Amino acid sequence: PLIFISMVFPALLLPSPGNRWVTNRLSTLQLWAINLITKQLMMPLHKKGHKWALILTSLMVFLLLINLLGLLPYTFTPTTQLSMSLALAFPLWLATLLTGLRNQPSATLGHLLPEGTPTPLIPALIMIETTSLLIRPLALGVRLTANLTAGHLLIQLISTATMVLASTMPAVSLLTLMLLLLLTLLEVAVAMIQAYVFVLLLSLYLQENI
């Protein structure tokens, strides 16, 4: 099984000690990617939110590695489990909410009631806004899990079809194999996009509360 390779692979990303800041091309590429990710995540944020740069960039790299390494055969993707996704989404969402309640309580609570709301609609609107606020971590976790699980299931189904049809209908099997290769490329893109979307939404929730 390739689980050993996928476990050892992240160690390759650790820079080897030396007397220079950038030791090889891999380090240069890695620094460029991390710099790009950090810049993209921090751009919409107020200067106060820049102290979150380390945790958000680390989370992005962590999710990216897990999602991509999970595409190797005979490996397991922890982010296809709701327990893992919600364990990442809930505490970080709660941290952004508590930051808002501590720094600007009136503005944070003001989000629950838009300005100019008719008086009879106030109780209903507060309930709706509170529900939409509390459902955010669930949406974050479910989005990540559902997208990855759906992709993995499709790959599993099409690869099974390719193997079954190989002996009976080789031409059809070849077509399904081409479809499988295209789907694998799509899944690589989905793995990267989902990691980015997860962290980007967290940074937008943070922006609301600072």
Phi, psi and omega in degrees: 000151183272008182300326181295316179298316182293333178282326183278330186309314181303333179295334178293337181280347178285128182293140178283140183295141179194181182268007179239152179294311180249115188267329182207182183294324180298317179297320180298314180296319181295315179296321179297316181296315181294321178296317180296315179299312182299317181298316181296320182285326185274343184304311181283353186273149173290160183302330180297330183278355183292343177290346177274359186305315184296312183292321181290318179292319178298318179296320179298312180295319179300309180295321180299313180295314181299313183296319183285319180291335177290348178276350176291145179297148178063024175245171183239137179257108182299332182286356173276000177257130180300326181301320180289312183297317180289329178293334175274319187288313189296308182297322182289321176297317180297322178297318179294321181293315180294327176299315179295316181294330180280317186276321181215073186302318184294319180292320180295315179288335178294336177297335183286344181222100179299150182293142176081020179285133176300142185305315181298335183272352187303308181300316181296318183292322178297318179296317180296314182294322178294318178297315180295329178289316183287339182276349182304310180297325178296316179297320179300310183293315183294321180301313181296311182296313185296316181297317181289318180297317180300316179296317180295322179294318178298316178299316180299313183295314183289323178293323176296316178299320179299316181292318182293319184280348184302321183276327184268312182230084184300323182295315179294322179299322179294320178295317179294329177294318177297319178297321179297318179296318178295320180294324178296318176298319178297319181294325176298316178296317180298318180301319180286317182295318182294322177297317181293316182297317180303310184286324180297317179296322176298319180293328177288324175296323178294317181301323179297331189254011178235000000 
